[in-house]
């Protein structure tokens, strides 16, 4: 029996299929499934393979559907459709047709409700394998869902949206933030240092196996996500609050400056990751599990607020998001962001500074929030945001930076973010 059709070979595929069924059928985000232990039964290599397969399938799902439509007279049940999608993506990625087809037939046969479709799956995938060499690359780049594409077109225009979609389809490299010396980390892991100081690896690798992981010399953090803390520029001895801190990349950045950092998050489970990351990096912060809207403390010199948002700027890393969201909860998010800005300002010393950011492409979660905050607090002002290595084209009205996935396309892109540095009146 080949590796691909053995239990060892099937296990990662079956786990990836489970993730696909939950994301596309139950609209559950993959992060939630992973936090619940959906892949815990696999060894590290199997977990990495299963997550990679599910992510790649979700990223290329519209393409896979177009390819499969050529050979399907009617749409099969979702579970079977996901087996076909997963297998098509594997074939497009260069996996041997024999192993992929046999594994797909084995998986469809494991479910009594779908076992009768083994012949269909076998026939369709063999036709896909024969057609892929001349047909896959001719298919259009997958589009964003209409509920997101339309507001982005209104904000940026159709050409920019098309470039964003290309960036999403290309996926994301692995970015690291160095605790001290980016160049030393880059040399150790075989990466390059971006102008903003982030270390980038062109291809994703098993994170825990990279040099410097156990020593805590770096942590995983997208280049865009690393900029708000650099923009805040915490100083040694300052009292700094990281509001909505989990998973903790920005907390580590702030702690590495020598500031006295308090990290707050409403989720005890998510705060566990912050605690683990701090320990690995040999850094310290005061961790508080509480609701940011009711948290009380002595005023802080500086606050970083990475507010809960739609996360639409991270789709290139999390292609499950368009399936897990439909835009219906956005208004509640907008209201929460405004309330968090007001609460952060109340926790800030006179003359203190607030770095507000969201990993969103929607202006309502960025520029519009800052405009509204300035209207509510007339003496508040936006300060120039010029972290090292930034591009002048990232400046946005009414101030701050607007980052998009198509920025730095020749370097591998970045997550979509908005960030602004606000100064409270003295």
Secondary structure as the mmCIF struct_conf table of DSSP 4:
data_model
#
loop_
_struct_conf.conf_type_id
_struct_conf.id
_struct_conf.beg_label_comp_id
_struct_conf.beg_label_asym_id
_struct_conf.beg_label_seq_id
_struct_conf.end_label_comp_id
_struct_conf.end_label_asym_id
_struct_conf.end_label_seq_id
TURN_TY1_P TURN_TY1_P1 UNK A 3 UNK A 5
BEND BEND1 UNK A 6 UNK A 6
HELX_RH_AL_P HELX_RH_AL_P1 UNK A 7 UNK A 26
HELX_RH_AL_P HELX_RH_AL_P2 UNK A 30 UNK A 35
TURN_TY1_P TURN_TY1_P2 UNK A 36 UNK A 41
BEND BEND2 UNK A 42 UNK A 42
HELX_RH_AL_P HELX_RH_AL_P3 UNK A 44 UNK A 59
TURN_TY1_P TURN_TY1_P3 UNK A 60 UNK A 60
HELX_RH_AL_P HELX_RH_AL_P4 UNK A 61 UNK A 69
TURN_TY1_P TURN_TY1_P4 UNK A 70 UNK A 71
BEND BEND3 UNK A 73 UNK A 74
HELX_LH_PP_P HELX_LH_PP_P1 UNK A 75 UNK A 77
HELX_RH_AL_P HELX_RH_AL_P5 UNK A 78 UNK A 92
TURN_TY1_P TURN_TY1_P5 UNK A 93 UNK A 94
HELX_RH_AL_P HELX_RH_AL_P6 UNK A 97 UNK A 109
TURN_TY1_P TURN_TY1_P6 UNK A 110 UNK A 110
BEND BEND4 UNK A 111 UNK A 111
TURN_TY1_P TURN_TY1_P7 UNK A 112 UNK A 114
HELX_RH_3T_P HELX_RH_3T_P1 UNK A 115 UNK A 117
HELX_RH_AL_P HELX_RH_AL_P7 UNK A 118 UNK A 135
HELX_RH_3T_P HELX_RH_3T_P2 UNK A 136 UNK A 138
BEND BEND5 UNK A 139 UNK A 139
HELX_LH_PP_P HELX_LH_PP_P2 UNK A 140 UNK A 145
HELX_RH_AL_P HELX_RH_AL_P8 UNK A 146 UNK A 156
HELX_RH_AL_P HELX_RH_AL_P9 UNK A 158 UNK A 170
STRN STRN1 UNK A 174 UNK A 178
BEND BEND6 UNK A 179 UNK A 180
HELX_RH_AL_P HELX_RH_AL_P10 UNK A 182 UNK A 189
TURN_TY1_P TURN_TY1_P8 UNK A 190 UNK A 190
STRN STRN2 UNK A 192 UNK A 193
TURN_TY1_P TURN_TY1_P9 UNK A 195 UNK A 196
BEND BEND7 UNK A 197 UNK A 197
STRN STRN3 UNK A 199 UNK A 201
BEND BEND8 UNK A 202 UNK A 203
HELX_RH_3T_P HELX_RH_3T_P3 UNK A 207 UNK A 209
BEND BEND9 UNK A 210 UNK A 210
TURN_TY1_P TURN_TY1_P10 UNK A 211 UNK A 216
BEND BEND10 UNK A 217 UNK A 217
STRN STRN4 UNK A 218 UNK A 220
TURN_TY1_P TURN_TY1_P11 UNK A 223 UNK A 226
HELX_RH_AL_P HELX_RH_AL_P11 UNK A 227 UNK A 232
TURN_TY1_P TURN_TY1_P12 UNK A 233 UNK A 233
TURN_TY1_P TURN_TY1_P13 UNK A 236 UNK A 237
STRN STRN5 UNK A 239 UNK A 243
BEND BEND11 UNK A 244 UNK A 244
TURN_TY1_P TURN_TY1_P14 UNK A 246 UNK A 247
HELX_RH_AL_P HELX_RH_AL_P12 UNK A 249 UNK A 256
TURN_TY1_P TURN_TY1_P15 UNK A 257 UNK A 258
STRN STRN6 UNK A 260 UNK A 265
BEND BEND12 UNK A 266 UNK A 266
HELX_RH_AL_P HELX_RH_AL_P13 UNK A 268 UNK A 281
TURN_TY1_P TURN_TY1_P16 UNK A 282 UNK A 282
STRN STRN7 UNK A 286 UNK A 289
BEND BEND13 UNK A 290 UNK A 290
TURN_TY1_P TURN_TY1_P17 UNK A 292 UNK A 294
BEND BEND14 UNK A 298 UNK A 298
HELX_LH_PP_P HELX_LH_PP_P3 UNK A 299 UNK A 299
STRN STRN8 UNK A 300 UNK A 306
HELX_RH_3T_P HELX_RH_3T_P4 UNK A 312 UNK A 314
TURN_TY1_P TURN_TY1_P18 UNK A 315 UNK A 317
TURN_TY1_P TURN_TY1_P19 UNK A 319 UNK A 320
HELX_RH_AL_P HELX_RH_AL_P14 UNK A 321 UNK A 324
BEND BEND15 UNK A 327 UNK A 327
TURN_TY1_P TURN_TY1_P20 UNK A 328 UNK A 329
HELX_RH_AL_P HELX_RH_AL_P15 UNK A 330 UNK A 346
TURN_TY1_P TURN_TY1_P21 UNK A 347 UNK A 347
STRN STRN9 UNK A 348 UNK A 358
BEND BEND16 UNK A 359 UNK A 359
BEND BEND17 UNK A 361 UNK A 361
HELX_RH_3T_P HELX_RH_3T_P5 UNK A 363 UNK A 365
TURN_TY1_P TURN_TY1_P22 UNK A 366 UNK A 366
HELX_RH_AL_P HELX_RH_AL_P16 UNK A 367 UNK A 376
BEND BEND18 UNK A 377 UNK A 377
TURN_TY1_P TURN_TY1_P23 UNK A 378 UNK A 379
STRN STRN10 UNK A 381 UNK A 383
HELX_LH_PP_P HELX_LH_PP_P4 UNK A 384 UNK A 384
TURN_TY1_P TURN_TY1_P24 UNK A 388 UNK A 389
HELX_RH_3T_P HELX_RH_3T_P6 UNK A 392 UNK A 394
STRN STRN11 UNK A 395 UNK A 395
TURN_TY1_P TURN_TY1_P25 UNK A 397 UNK A 398
BEND BEND19 UNK A 399 UNK A 400
STRN STRN12 UNK A 401 UNK A 403
TURN_TY1_P TURN_TY1_P26 UNK A 405 UNK A 408
HELX_RH_3T_P HELX_RH_3T_P7 UNK A 409 UNK A 411
TURN_TY1_P TURN_TY1_P27 UNK A 412 UNK A 412
STRN STRN13 UNK A 417 UNK A 423
#
